[in-house]
Amino acid sequence: MNSRLAWYLVLLAGAALTTAFVALPARRPAQGTRHRAVRAPQAQPQLVARQFAFTEGPATDKAGNVFFTDQPNNKIWKYGTDGKLSVFLDKAGRANGLYFDAQGNLLACADEKNQLWSIDAQGRVTVLLHNVQGHRLNGPNDLWINPTTAGVYFTDPYYQRTYWTHTTPDPGLGGQKLYYLPKGQQQPLVADDQLQKPNGIIGTPDGRLLYVADMEANQTYRYQIGPQGQLTNRQLFVAQGSDGMTLDSEGNVYLTGDGVHVYTPAGELIEHIAIPEKWTGNVCFAGLNRNLLFITASEGIYTLPMRVTGAR
């Protein structure tokens, strides 16, 4: 362990002891409060296709194309700005959450072997992370890349998969945690070990705030991010978990599960976007102008024209 990593661990330990857990309860707008709708006038979710087993992990490239996963069928699909669907990668490591790095590589939570992957434009795979100090990860689920540090935050809950040969977590891992993989490092750091089942994750474009959902506790938390990627000042953002999440240009936070719930940065619920599916897994902004909400929902994928754009 180098000195930088040792310092980081000490700082995290200190933060854990001194952090105040401040609740920002979710609430509907107070009487008389007005918020502009986030969707375009009269816009409703439109079904694009319903040919999948379970869709997840949408991520948008620089051109506005969306890449998303059909995890049970082990594929990564592309939804182009021209509205066409195509398979980007077959045998995709049972990828779940996806996110593009600054170089245009697609990072994937590949839980077939509980790894983090980097996939280039030609579909060539580089394994970024195999394990944590020799212990098998539970199942990397969702991730976000800090634009300031280029480090990767990822959640690691345990959801039993039918394609695994093991049926219990690796006891040496010590639970379900939020991790941070600094740029160029081979091993991640524990960013938060006080979560029951971390899942959806997103950060702000300035690299200062991180939102993480705890599905087991049905909570979403907000952290401040330090200059070296360290997390401090964990706050309860809203009393709702989320499978996936995104942010818009006004700082609103989009949580998924029963459709899409939209919260202001203050934790005020301003809109619920109903989706006619059993479960809404994830969401992102897409299109040439990033004003199209792309929604992965069970067997289907949907789009919704928006007044706002995605946070960039």
C-alpha positions in Angstrom: 0.0 0.0 0.0 1.5 3.4 -1.0 1.4 6.4 1.2 -1.4 8.0 -0.8 -3.7 5.0 -0.2 -2.8 4.8 3.4 -3.6 8.5 3.9 -6.9 8.0 2.1 -7.9 5.2 4.5 -7.0 7.2 7.5 -9.1 10.1 6.2 -12.1 7.9 5.6 -11.9 6.4 9.0 -11.8 9.9 10.6 -14.7 11.0 8.4 -16.8 8.0 9.5 -16.3 9.1 13.2 -17.1 12.7 12.7 -19.9 12.7 10.0 -23.3 14.0 11.1 -26.1 12.2 9.5 -28.5 14.9 8.5 -31.9 13.8 7.2 -33.4 15.6 4.2 -36.9 13.9 4.1 -38.6 13.4 0.8 -41.8 15.5 0.6 -44.3 16.8 -1.9 -44.2 20.4 -2.8 -45.6 22.6 -0.1 -49.0 24.2 -0.8 -48.5 27.1 -3.2 -45.0 25.9 -4.3 -44.7 25.7 -8.1 -42.1 23.8 -10.0 -41.9 23.6 -13.8 -42.5 20.2 -15.2 -39.3 18.4 -16.2 -40.9 16.7 -19.2 -41.8 18.5 -22.5 -45.4 19.7 -22.8 -47.9 16.9 -23.2 -45.0 14.4 -23.5 -45.6 10.8 -22.4 -43.3 7.8 -22.3 -43.1 6.0 -25.6 -42.3 2.3 -25.9 -39.2 1.7 -28.2 -39.0 -2.1 -28.0 -40.1 -4.9 -25.8 -37.9 -7.8 -26.9 -35.7 -8.2 -23.9 -35.5 -10.3 -20.7 -34.5 -7.5 -18.3 -32.9 -4.2 -19.3 -30.5 -2.3 -17.2 -27.5 0.0 -17.0 -28.0 2.7 -19.7 -25.1 5.0 -20.5 -24.8 7.7 -23.1 -21.7 8.3 -25.3 -20.5 11.7 -26.4 -22.6 11.5 -29.6 -25.8 10.9 -27.6 -26.2 7.1 -28.4 -27.3 4.9 -25.5 -25.8 1.6 -24.6 -27.8 -0.6 -22.2 -27.7 -4.2 -21.0 -30.0 -7.2 -21.3 -28.4 -9.0 -18.4 -30.2 -12.4 -18.6 -29.4 -12.6 -22.3 -25.9 -11.5 -21.7 -25.8 -8.7 -24.3 -25.1 -5.0 -24.5 -27.3 -3.2 -26.9 -26.9 0.2 -28.6 -29.8 2.6 -29.2 -28.6 5.1 -31.8 -29.5 8.8 -32.2 -31.2 7.6 -35.4 -33.6 5.4 -33.4 -32.1 2.1 -34.5 -31.3 -0.8 -32.2 -28.2 -3.0 -32.6 -26.2 -5.4 -30.5 -22.9 -3.9 -29.4 -21.5 -6.8 -27.5 -22.6 -10.4 -27.1 -21.2 -12.5 -24.3 -21.0 -9.3 -22.3 -20.0 -10.7 -18.9 -23.6 -10.5 -17.6 -23.0 -6.7 -17.5 -25.3 -4.6 -15.4 -24.4 -1.0 -14.8 -22.5 0.9 -17.5 -20.7 4.3 -17.7 -18.4 5.9 -20.3 -15.0 7.3 -19.3 -13.4 10.4 -20.8 -11.6 8.3 -23.5 -14.9 6.8 -24.8 -14.4 3.4 -23.2 -17.5 1.7 -21.7 -17.0 0.6 -18.1 -19.2 -2.3 -17.1 -20.2 -4.0 -13.9 -19.7 -7.6 -15.2 -21.0 -9.8 -12.5 -20.7 -13.2 -14.3 -17.3 -13.4 -12.6 -17.8 -10.4 -10.4 -15.4 -8.0 -12.2 -15.2 -4.5 -13.5 -14.6 -4.3 -17.3 -13.4 -1.6 -19.7 -14.7 -2.1 -23.2 -13.3 -0.1 -26.1 -15.2 1.0 -29.2 -14.4 -2.3 -31.0 -15.8 -4.3 -28.1 -12.4 -5.4 -26.8 -12.4 -6.1 -23.1 -9.9 -5.2 -20.4 -10.6 -6.5 -16.9 -9.9 -3.6 -14.5 -10.7 -5.4 -11.2 -10.8 -9.2 -10.4 -11.3 -9.1 -6.6 -10.6 -7.3 -3.4 -7.5 -8.5 -1.6 -8.1 -12.0 -3.0 -11.8 -12.0 -2.0 -14.5 -12.4 -4.6 -16.8 -9.4 -5.0 -20.5 -9.8 -4.3 -21.6 -8.6 -7.7 -20.7 -5.1 -8.9 -24.0 -3.5 -9.8 -23.7 0.2 -10.7 -20.8 2.7 -11.2 -19.9 6.3 -11.8 -16.6 7.9 -12.8 -15.6 11.1 -11.0 -14.7 13.6 -13.8 -12.2 15.4 -11.5 -10.2 12.4 -10.3 -11.1 9.8 -13.0 -11.6 7.4 -10.1 -14.5 4.9 -10.2 -17.1 4.5 -7.5 -19.1 1.3 -7.7 -21.7 -0.5 -5.6 -21.3 -4.2 -4.7 -24.6 -5.7 -3.4 -25.2 -9.4 -3.2 -28.1 -10.6 -5.5 -27.9 -14.4 -6.1 -27.5 -15.2 -9.8 -28.5 -18.5 -11.4 -25.3 -18.6 -13.4 -23.0 -18.6 -10.4 -21.6 -21.8 -9.0 -21.5 -20.3 -5.5 -24.6 -19.6 -3.4 -23.2 -17.4 -0.6 -21.1 -14.3 -0.4 -17.4 -14.5 0.2 -17.2 -14.1 4.0 -13.8 -12.5 3.7 -15.3 -9.5 1.9 -17.0 -8.4 5.1 -20.4 -7.2 3.7 -22.0 -5.2 0.9 -20.1 -2.0 0.4 -19.5 1.1 -1.7 -16.0 1.1 -3.2 -13.7 3.6 -4.9 -11.1 2.6 -7.4 -8.5 5.4 -7.9 -7.2 5.9 -11.4 -4.3 3.6 -12.2 -4.7 1.5 -9.0 -5.2 -2.3 -8.9 -7.3 -2.4 -5.7 -10.3 -0.4 -4.6 -10.8 1.4 -1.3 -13.8 1.0 0.9 -15.7 4.3 0.5 -18.6 3.3 2.8 -19.2 0.0 4.7 -22.3 1.2 6.6 -24.8 0.4 3.8 -27.0 -2.7 3.8 -27.4 -3.2 0.0 -26.0 -0.3 -2.1 -27.3 -0.1 -5.6 -27.9 2.9 -7.8 -25.2 5.6 -8.0 -24.6 9.0 -9.7 -22.4 12.0 -9.1 -22.6 15.7 -10.1 -20.6 16.9 -13.2 -18.3 19.1 -11.0 -17.2 16.0 -9.1 -18.3 17.4 -5.7 -21.4 15.4 -4.8 -22.2 11.7 -4.9 -25.7 10.1 -4.6 -25.9 6.4 -3.6 -29.1 4.3 -3.0 -29.4 1.6 -0.3 -32.1 -0.7 -1.5 -32.4 -2.7 1.7 -32.8 0.3 3.8 -35.0 2.1 1.2 -32.8 5.2 1.5 -30.8 7.4 -0.9 -27.8 9.2 0.6 -25.7 12.2 -0.6 -22.0 12.6 0.1 -19.5 15.3 -0.4 -16.4 14.3 -2.4 -13.0 15.5 -1.5 -10.1 16.4 -3.8 -8.6 12.9 -3.7 -12.0 11.2 -4.0 -12.7 10.7 -0.3 -16.3 10.8 0.9 -17.5 12.9 3.8 -20.6 14.3 5.3 -23.1 11.6 4.4 -26.6 12.9 4.5 -30.0 11.1 4.0 -31.2 12.7 0.8 -34.6 11.0 0.5 -36.4 8.0 2.1 -36.5 6.0 -1.1 -34.1 3.5 -2.6 -33.3 3.3 -6.3 -32.1 0.7 -8.7 -30.5 3.3 -11.0 -30.4 7.1 -11.1 -29.4 10.2 -13.1 -29.3 14.0 -12.8 -30.6 16.7 -15.0 -29.3 20.2 -15.9 -31.2 21.8 -13.0 -29.7 19.4 -10.4 -32.8 17.3 -10.0 -32.3 13.6 -9.1 -34.1 10.8 -10.9 -34.7 7.6 -8.9 -36.2 4.4 -10.3 -38.2 1.4 -9.2 -41.9 2.2 -9.4 -41.5 4.3 -12.5 -39.3 7.4 -12.2 -39.4 9.8 -9.2 -37.9 13.2 -9.7 -36.6 15.1 -6.7 -35.1 18.6 -6.4 -31.6 19.0 -5.0 -33.4 19.8 -1.7 -35.1 16.4 -1.7 -38.5 17.6 -2.7 -40.6 15.3 -4.9 -41.7 17.2 -7.9 -42.8 14.6 -10.4 -43.6 10.9 -10.9 -43.2 9.4 -14.3 -45.3 6.3 -14.5 -44.0 3.4 -16.7 -46.3 0.5 -17.6 -43.9 -2.3 -16.6 -43.3 -4.4 -13.5 -40.1 -2.6 -12.6 -38.1 0.4 -13.8 -34.5 -0.4 -13.6 -32.5 2.6 -14.7 -32.5 5.9 -16.6 -30.3 8.3 -18.4 -30.4 11.3 -20.8 -29.8 10.6 -24.4 -30.0 12.1 -27.9 -28.0 14.8 -29.8 -29.1 17.5 -27.3 -29.4 15.2 -24.3 -33.1 16.1 -23.9 -34.5 12.6 -24.3 -35.0 10.5 -21.2 -34.1 6.9 -21.9 -35.7 4.4 -19.5 -34.9 0.7 -19.1 -37.9 -1.1 -17.6 -38.0 -4.8 -17.3 -38.6 -6.3 -20.8 -39.0 -2.9 -22.4 -37.1 0.3 -23.1 -38.9 3.7 -23.3 -38.1 7.3 -24.2 -39.6 10.6 -23.0 -39.0 14.0 -24.5 -37.9 16.4 -21.8 -37.9 20.2 -21.1 -34.6 19.8 -19.2 -31.4 18.2 -20.4 -29.1 15.8 -18.7 -26.4 17.1 -16.4 -23.2 17.7 -18.3 
